[in-house]
Amino acid sequence: MPEDGSKMSFISVHIKHENVGSTFFILGGALSGPEAGFRFDVRHIPVYDGINSMDLSIQESNLMVVRSISAGPLYEQVKAYVLDRVIKGELGVNDRVPSENELVRMLGISRMTVNRALNDLAAEGVVVRLPGVGTFVAPSLPQSHPLHIHNIAEEIRARGNEHTSCLMDNRQVTADMENAREFHIPLRSRLFSTQIVHFENAVAIQYEDRLVNPMVAPDYLDQDFSEHPPHDYLMQVAPLQRAEHVLQAGFPPEAVREALQMAQGEPCLVLRRRTWSSNAVASCAKLYYPASRYEFAGPAS
């Protein structure tokens, strides 16, 4: 907040990265607040390795850097821009999303790129596109949904057994190409990474390899997962909207095999789980189970 107490507005800009002279050039931008249409001059700002997209804050003609965002394809940056406004509550359920023409003017990119971004968001259930009417934020699914997302600790205790866990790692990482596709975020964006081994009566039963979106769980790394699994915290701060499950069989990575105390050549079951909250991908988890110690079963539907 400026010292004089005036309110600071925020803009998103697309910038061209020029290594020569360690500067980049702002090509265009637009305010997301009531001052939309404000014009600003081309500036030179010191460049940092690997950064070619930024959020800037602006008060009248004073421009200053406040936060960097990792690079990625332009259509992914448009998607991230819309998702960011949804997550922050600037666009609520059934609110109209800026039109293709408006986004073209605001972001200074081609209509084809904007069209691809909005179509992707529609396919992912984030927005609804009505020909001749507009694009709107899609309604969330009811909370009483048919998905059964279980807490491994509760599952083990429900069997009358003791649950313990060992936290292997908990840190910030940057998104690779696969992560960027899964989370619908720009390449090299921040993610939180956790690996935990879960035990049932002192026998390793699950290796949890989880990535979490900081936009929906900003305090994730500050949590103590020794008593309560990440599932508990995420359900509190990022209520489940929908989920995707893929069950596979195969051989685990060596580090996973050792952590689960599996024999060489022993197969495992892998449950790949992706969850959404507030119309954004909240978490992607790979849950490894020794095939000799675990099975999936349930009633047919």
N, C-alpha and C positions, 0 to 999 in steps of 0.2 A: 504494500500500500504506500503511495507517495506520502511524503512528510506533510503536505498541505491537506491531507485527508481526502483528496479527490479520488474518485473511483477509477481504477485502471481497467481498460478493456483489453481483450485478447484477440489475436489474429493467428491464422495459420497461413504459412507461405510455402510456396514451392521454390526451391533454389537450385541453381546450376552450380555444380561443384567444379572449381577451377584450382588445380594444384599450383599453377604458376603464381608466384608471389604470395602463397599461403592465404589466399582470399577466395571467397565465393561471392556470387552476385545474386541479389534478390530479383527475381523476374516478375513476380506478381503476388498479390495477396488480398485478403479481404477480412474485414472485421466480422466476428460472430455475434457481436452485441448490437445495440440499437443504432450505433454510428455506422452501420454498413454503408459502404460506398466511399469511405474515407480514402483519400489518395496519399501515398507516401513516396518519397524519393528512393531511387536506387542507392543502396549503401554497400560498402565493403566491410566485411566482418572477418576477423581471424578464423581460419578453418582448423578443424581438428580431424585427425585421421579417421576415415570411415564414416564421417557424418556428412550427409548431403540433404537432410531435411530437418527443419527445426520449428518449434513453437516460439513465437516471439510475443512479448507484451509491449503495449504501446500506450503512451499518454500524450495526446496531441501529436507533436512532431518528434518526441523523444523515443528512440527505439532501443531496446536492450534485450539480450538473450536471457531466457529463463529456463529453458529445458530443451534437450536434444532428443530426436527420435531417429531410430535406425533407418537406413536406406531400404528401399524396396521398389517393386514395380509401381508405376503411377496408379493403376487401377486399385492396387492393394492400399495405397495411401488414401485414396478417395474412400474406400471402405472403412479404413481406420478412422478417418475424419467423421464419417456419419456415426459409426459405432461409439466414438468418443462422446459425441453429443447425446447419444441415447443413454450411455452409462452415467454421464454427469446429470441426467435429468433435464437437459435442455430440450430434448425431444421425448415426449411421453407417448404412451400407447395411443394409437389412432391419430397422433399428430402428423401433419403433412411434412414430408421431407422436402427440402429445396428441389425444385425441378432440375432436369438436365441442363436447361439453358442457364438457370441461376447458378448451378454448380460450375458450369463452364466459365461464367463471368467471375465468380468468387475465387476459383482456384487457378484460373488461367491455363486450363488444359483442354484437350479436345473432347468433343461430345461423344465420340466413339469410346473413349476411355471411361467417361462418366457412365455411359450406357452399360458397359460391361460390369462396372462396379455395382451399379444398382441391380442389375439382373442377377449377379452373384448373391447379393444380399437377399434378394427375393427367393432365390433357390434355397438359401440357408434358413429361411423362415424369419429373417430379421425384419423385413419390410414386405408390404403388399403393394403391388403395382396394378392400378386400374386404368386401362387405356382411355385416354381422353379426360381423365379425372385427376390423376396424380399418383404419387408414391407416398405411402403412409407407414408409420411404425406398426409392426404386427402386434396383436394382443398376445400377452403371455398365456401359457397353458395353465389350466387350473392346478392348484397345489395338490389336490387329491388326484394324483395320476397313477397309472398302472405300473410304473417303474418300480422295481425292487432294488434299491441301492443300499446294500448292507454295510454296516460297520463291522470290520473283521473281528474287533474285540468283542462286540456284543454277540456276534455269531458264535464265537468260541465259548463264551460264558453261557449262552443259551443251551449249549450241549453239556453244561455242567463241568466244564474244564477251565483251566487257568490260562489267561492270556498274558504274555509278556512280549516286549519288543526291544529291538536294538536299532538305534538311529545310526545309519552308516554315513549319511551326508545330508547337509541342508544349506544351500547357498544360492547365490544369484548366478545365472548363466545368460548367454545370448542365444537367440533363436537361430538355428540352422535352417536350411531350405525345407526340410521335412516339418520342423516345428512351426515355421511360418505358415505353411499350408494348413496344418492342423488347427492353428489358432486364428487364421485369417489376419495375420499381422505382418508388418514389414520385416524383412530379413534383418537379423541382428538386434531385434527388439529385446528388452529385458524380460526374463522369465525367472521364476523361482523353481529350484530343483530339489527334490527330497528322495532319498532312498532309505527304506526301513525294512528290516526283517521281522516278521511276526511269528511268534511261537505258540504252539498249543501244547500245554503240559511239557514245556522245555524242548519240544520237537519243532524244528523250523517247518512252517507250513505255507508261508507266503512271502514273496519278495515284492515290495511295493516301490515302483519307480515312477514318480509323479512329477509333472510339470504344472505350474500354476500361473495364471495370468495376474500380474501385479495390479492391473486396473480394477479387478474385482475383489482382491484380497491383499491390499497394500501392506498390512502388518503381518503377513504370513510367516516370514522368517523370524519374527520375534516370539513365536509360540513355542511352548514346551510340549513336544509330541511323545514324551516318555510315558505319560499316563493315558493320554487321549490321542487317537490317530488323527491325521489331517482331515479325514472325512468329517469328524465332529465339528471342527473349526469352520470348514468350508460350508457346511450346511447352515451354520449360524450367520456367516457374513455374506454368503452367496447362495441363497435358497435355490434349490434345484428347479430349473425350468423344463429342461428335457435332457435326454441322455442317449448315447449311442454305444452299443456294445458289439464287439467282434471277438469271437472265441476261436483260438488257434491252438494247434499242437505242433511241437517241434523240440529243438534242443536249445537250452538256454545259453546265453553268453557265459564265458568261463567265470567271471566274477560272481554272477548270479548262482551258478552251479555250486561254487565253493561256499557262498553265504547260506545256501539252502542245504548244504551238506549232502549233495546228491552224488551218486556214483557216476563215473565216467560213462558216457553213452546213454544215461537215463533220460528219457523224454520228459517234457513238462507241458502243462497247459498254460496258455497265456490269454488272459482276459484284457483286451484293450478297451478302455472306457474313456469316453469323451463326454463332458457335461457342459451345459450352458446355464448361464444366469444373467438376467438383465439383457437378454439378446446378444450376449457375448460368450465366446468359449471361455469357461472358467478354469477347466482343468483337463489334462490328458494324462491318463495313468496306464502303465503296463503292469499287470498283476500276474506274477509268475507263481505257479503251484507245481510241486513235484507230482507227476502223474500217479506215482505209486501211493501217495498219501492223501489225495484229494479228488473229489469228483463233483460235477455239477448235475443237479437233478431238480425237477420241479414239475408241477402239474401241467398238462397240455392245455393250451388255450385256443 
